[in-house]
């Protein structure tokens, strides 16, 4: 029972000491309540009598010697002993372990959830709540410093002020190694027992003087990135002292995270069904959410006439500003967005955090919703004209397919007579469509045969719905048509330009289409004959296959008849024929560019320092000013690598910095620094170079002889 609350305390405070104290305190409290030291055989006997009625409150006889019992008591003792053996598995201890286990897992689970979602995050947690005080120690960097008594540091402070939007209060730390979010304000305060001549902060090769006020040296800086720094001061004797290196580890304020579950990427709705889109989204951020909304874009129309309308929608729940985790929901109705058949909706969730001055922004994937539309878009088939020459019935083959499929589905619901009538009507519609396509091919109509019954009369011809589209004056004059065609053939034979002229009197040439499109449309008309045939025979299933073939051919015609606009590009100047192929290069200027492509070695100073350290191992006292400059440059290169891994190179940086002083350096220090630099440099990258071939006197003589033979 004490272990559960102890684990909960550890997750909340992230401190093992407090968890141990909580465990010990609860154990002591429960021990006082339950008093386990008072449990004896008599209390156990009473518990057994209470649980097993078959004991007849006589289990206490088992604790008495047989010699001290009467005859009846002995018989009762044997009886109780036998029953106790038979029912011993029914005896339960006083502690209910089931409830105890549930209590333990409940406390542990609550603690884990609170820890996982950072409910008790503080700035101290980010910088290790159990940090130990670290006193800054200064070391002399030249031999003169050891002869004087330097000022002693008596107080050090680091004030960490997180940005206001994080809702983390400022705190003071004594450990100079700090981990903070970008934008955090750091203020250092140092106080000495006697005033030094000057105090500086050194960071990444730069030196910044610290301000002196009220016997305290202070400096403030805003965290913009990771790096290293140290303190340096000089005393009145101009002796210099420097501290160890300390690390500033900066981390970015992370963008919010958006999670949307159980929502399809693409959803299609029919016109007559409910068009609601419902979803939930989970938003999380490391320092708190600021704003969340939905960007919805409605697309209407198609092609060049498409129009877009963008709206900013709010969630059902209002967002709690500053909360790190929140679940929001939304139900969007497409009708409420004024969407119609064929319209499309694109939407995504966008959220911002509280970062200042520019908040982090995150957006989800884009989701699509479309309302189905059975109508197709219009198109033009004349390549040189930007006009739509095709009427609406040019696109009705798809509607015939839809009606045929619907008829097949409803076969079981319709009577045979009604089914045959509907199939025959579709056959008539297929025939009407074929006749309309035939007009664009220059074909003549079938005159009076366009009636449903097929038994046309003179009176019924006036009710022909296709009469206004028919060339009725040619309907009963087929022999004249043939004679006219032969006359045209004779005229064309006499005319030498006949094959190059577009003859509008020829029905095969009097068309809006090119020859390639005519052949495809002619094939589609032939397929429509078969589609109509099976509809007339009340077999729409067989007709459907031919209808799909006709639609595919129509789509090919549509795709092959698109309009293209000539691209306006660069027009080169005309070529002068008088100088063409003359070989005259007098006015042609040559251009030559030579560039040496060399990759900059980011570890050049470290490589040179490794070699120099090998030489200094035998004589460490010969460190020159050039060596100090080399070690300083090597330290700058190593600091760039160490920013991402401060724990691996902080000691090496510190020892490398000590080499730039005027103190005596041991061979062990040189070896340690050399090994650290070797680890940082790593393996050399391959550097391809041109092979220098051997060239001797004999080779040159052979080449000269070969050149003479070629001449």
ZIJO-V8123 format. One record per backbone hydrogen bond with DSSP energy under -0.5 kcal/mol. NH is the residue of the N-H (numbers start at 1). CO is the residue of the C=O. If there is no record, write none. Layout:
nh=NH co=CO
nh=NH co=CO
//
This chain:
nh=5 co=1
nh=6 co=2
nh=7 co=3
nh=8 co=4
nh=9 co=5
nh=10 co=6
nh=11 co=7
nh=12 co=8
nh=13 co=9
nh=14 co=10
nh=19 co=15
nh=20 co=16
nh=21 co=17
nh=22 co=18
nh=23 co=19
nh=24 co=20
nh=25 co=21
nh=26 co=22
nh=27 co=23
nh=28 co=24
nh=29 co=25
nh=30 co=26
nh=31 co=27
nh=32 co=28
nh=33 co=29
nh=34 co=30
nh=35 co=31
nh=38 co=35
nh=39 co=36
nh=44 co=40
nh=45 co=41
nh=46 co=42
nh=47 co=43
nh=48 co=44
nh=49 co=45
nh=50 co=46
nh=51 co=47
nh=52 co=48
nh=53 co=51
nh=55 co=52
nh=56 co=53
nh=58 co=55
nh=61 co=58
nh=62 co=59
nh=63 co=60
nh=64 co=61
nh=68 co=65
nh=69 co=66
nh=74 co=70
nh=75 co=71
nh=76 co=72
nh=77 co=73
nh=78 co=74
nh=79 co=75
nh=80 co=76
nh=81 co=77
nh=82 co=78
nh=83 co=79
nh=84 co=80
nh=85 co=81
nh=86 co=82
nh=87 co=83
nh=88 co=85
nh=90 co=87
nh=91 co=88
nh=97 co=95
nh=100 co=96
nh=101 co=97
nh=102 co=98
nh=103 co=99
nh=104 co=100
nh=105 co=101
nh=106 co=102
nh=107 co=103
nh=108 co=104
nh=109 co=105
nh=110 co=106
nh=111 co=107
nh=112 co=108
nh=113 co=109
nh=114 co=110
nh=115 co=111
nh=116 co=112
nh=117 co=113
nh=118 co=115
nh=119 co=114
nh=121 co=118
nh=126 co=122
nh=127 co=123
nh=128 co=125
nh=131 co=128
nh=135 co=133
nh=139 co=242
nh=141 co=240
nh=145 co=142
nh=146 co=143
nh=147 co=144
nh=148 co=145
nh=150 co=148
nh=154 co=191
nh=155 co=191
nh=157 co=189
nh=158 co=173
nh=159 co=187
nh=160 co=158
nh=160 co=171
nh=161 co=159
nh=161 co=185
nh=162 co=160
nh=166 co=163
nh=167 co=164
nh=168 co=163
nh=169 co=167
nh=171 co=160
nh=173 co=158
nh=176 co=174
nh=178 co=176
nh=178 co=247
nh=180 co=249
nh=182 co=251
nh=183 co=223
nh=184 co=181
nh=185 co=161
nh=186 co=184
nh=186 co=221
nh=187 co=159
nh=188 co=219
nh=189 co=157
nh=190 co=217
nh=191 co=155
nh=193 co=152
nh=197 co=234
nh=198 co=234
nh=200 co=232
nh=201 co=208
nh=202 co=230
nh=203 co=206
nh=204 co=228
nh=206 co=203
nh=208 co=201
nh=210 co=199
nh=211 co=218
nh=213 co=211
nh=213 co=216
nh=216 co=213
nh=217 co=190
nh=218 co=211
nh=218 co=216
nh=219 co=188
nh=221 co=186
nh=223 co=184
nh=224 co=222
nh=227 co=248
nh=229 co=246
nh=230 co=202
nh=232 co=200
nh=233 co=241
nh=234 co=198
nh=235 co=239
nh=238 co=235
nh=241 co=233
nh=242 co=139
nh=243 co=231
nh=244 co=137
nh=246 co=229
nh=248 co=227
nh=249 co=178
nh=249 co=247
nh=250 co=248
nh=251 co=180
nh=254 co=252
nh=257 co=284
nh=259 co=282
nh=261 co=280
nh=267 co=368
nh=269 co=370
nh=273 co=270
nh=277 co=332
nh=278 co=276
nh=279 co=330
nh=280 co=261
nh=281 co=328
nh=282 co=259
nh=283 co=281
nh=283 co=326
nh=284 co=257
nh=285 co=324
nh=289 co=323
nh=290 co=352
nh=291 co=352
nh=293 co=350
nh=294 co=313
nh=295 co=348
nh=296 co=294
nh=296 co=311
nh=297 co=346
nh=298 co=309
nh=299 co=344
nh=300 co=307
nh=305 co=302
nh=306 co=303
nh=307 co=300
nh=309 co=298
nh=311 co=296
nh=313 co=294
nh=313 co=311
nh=316 co=329
nh=321 co=319
nh=322 co=289
nh=323 co=320
nh=326 co=283
nh=328 co=281
nh=328 co=326
nh=330 co=279
nh=332 co=277
nh=334 co=275
nh=334 co=332
nh=337 co=333
nh=338 co=335
nh=339 co=334
nh=342 co=371
nh=343 co=340
nh=344 co=299
nh=345 co=369
nh=346 co=297
nh=347 co=367
nh=348 co=295
nh=350 co=293
nh=351 co=362
nh=352 co=291
nh=353 co=360
nh=354 co=288
nh=359 co=357
nh=362 co=351
nh=364 co=349
nh=367 co=347
nh=368 co=265
nh=369 co=345
nh=370 co=267
nh=371 co=343
nh=372 co=269
nh=372 co=370
nh=383 co=381
nh=385 co=382
nh=389 co=387
nh=390 co=379
nh=394 co=391
nh=395 co=392
nh=396 co=393
nh=398 co=395
nh=400 co=396
nh=401 co=397
nh=402 co=398
nh=403 co=399
nh=404 co=400
nh=405 co=401
nh=406 co=402
nh=407 co=403
nh=408 co=404
nh=409 co=405
nh=410 co=406
nh=411 co=408
nh=413 co=410
nh=414 co=410
nh=414 co=411
nh=419 co=415
nh=420 co=416
nh=421 co=417
nh=422 co=418
nh=423 co=419
nh=424 co=420
nh=425 co=421
nh=426 co=422
nh=427 co=423
nh=428 co=424
nh=429 co=425
nh=430 co=426
nh=431 co=427
nh=432 co=428
nh=433 co=429
nh=434 co=430
nh=435 co=431
nh=436 co=432
nh=437 co=433
nh=438 co=434
nh=439 co=435
nh=440 co=436
nh=440 co=437
nh=441 co=437
nh=441 co=438
nh=442 co=439
nh=443 co=438
nh=449 co=446
nh=450 co=447
nh=451 co=448
nh=456 co=454
nh=461 co=457
nh=462 co=459
nh=463 co=460
nh=464 co=461
nh=467 co=464
nh=469 co=466
nh=470 co=466
nh=470 co=467
nh=472 co=470
nh=474 co=471
nh=475 co=472
nh=477 co=474
nh=481 co=477
nh=482 co=478
nh=483 co=479
nh=484 co=480
nh=485 co=481
nh=486 co=482
nh=487 co=483
nh=488 co=484
nh=489 co=485
nh=490 co=486
nh=491 co=487
nh=492 co=488
nh=493 co=489
nh=494 co=490
nh=495 co=491
nh=496 co=494
nh=498 co=495
nh=500 co=497
nh=501 co=497
nh=501 co=498
nh=503 co=501
nh=504 co=502
nh=506 co=503
nh=507 co=505
nh=509 co=506
nh=510 co=506
nh=511 co=509
nh=512 co=440
nh=518 co=514
nh=519 co=515
nh=520 co=516
nh=521 co=517
nh=522 co=518
nh=523 co=519
nh=524 co=520
nh=525 co=521
nh=526 co=522
nh=527 co=523
nh=528 co=524
nh=529 co=525
nh=530 co=526
nh=531 co=527
nh=532 co=528
nh=533 co=529
nh=534 co=530
nh=535 co=531
nh=536 co=532
nh=537 co=533
nh=538 co=535
nh=539 co=534
nh=542 co=539
nh=543 co=539
nh=544 co=540
nh=545 co=541
nh=546 co=542
nh=547 co=543
nh=548 co=544
nh=549 co=545
nh=550 co=546
nh=551 co=547
nh=552 co=548
nh=553 co=549
nh=554 co=550
nh=555 co=551
nh=556 co=552
nh=557 co=553
nh=558 co=554
nh=559 co=555
nh=560 co=556
nh=561 co=557
nh=561 co=558
nh=562 co=559
nh=569 co=567
nh=572 co=570
nh=577 co=575
nh=579 co=576
nh=580 co=576
nh=582 co=579
nh=585 co=583
nh=588 co=585
nh=589 co=587
nh=597 co=595
nh=598 co=596
nh=602 co=600
nh=604 co=601
nh=607 co=603
nh=608 co=604
nh=609 co=605
nh=610 co=606
nh=611 co=607
nh=612 co=608
nh=613 co=609
nh=614 co=610
nh=615 co=611
nh=616 co=612
nh=617 co=613
nh=618 co=615
nh=622 co=619
nh=623 co=620
nh=624 co=622
nh=628 co=624
nh=629 co=625
nh=630 co=626
nh=631 co=627
nh=632 co=628
nh=633 co=629
nh=634 co=630
nh=635 co=631
nh=636 co=632
nh=637 co=633
nh=638 co=634
nh=639 co=635
nh=640 co=636
nh=641 co=637
nh=642 co=638
nh=643 co=639
nh=644 co=641
nh=645 co=641
nh=648 co=645
nh=649 co=645
nh=650 co=646
nh=653 co=649
nh=654 co=650
nh=655 co=651
nh=656 co=652
nh=657 co=653
nh=658 co=654
nh=659 co=655
nh=660 co=657
nh=661 co=658
nh=662 co=141
nh=670 co=666
nh=671 co=667
nh=672 co=668
nh=673 co=669
nh=674 co=670
nh=675 co=671
nh=676 co=672
nh=677 co=673
nh=678 co=674
nh=679 co=675
nh=680 co=676
nh=681 co=677
nh=682 co=678
nh=688 co=686
nh=693 co=691
nh=700 co=696
nh=701 co=697
nh=702 co=698
nh=703 co=699
nh=704 co=700
nh=705 co=701
nh=706 co=702
nh=707 co=703
nh=708 co=704
nh=709 co=705
nh=710 co=706
nh=711 co=707
//
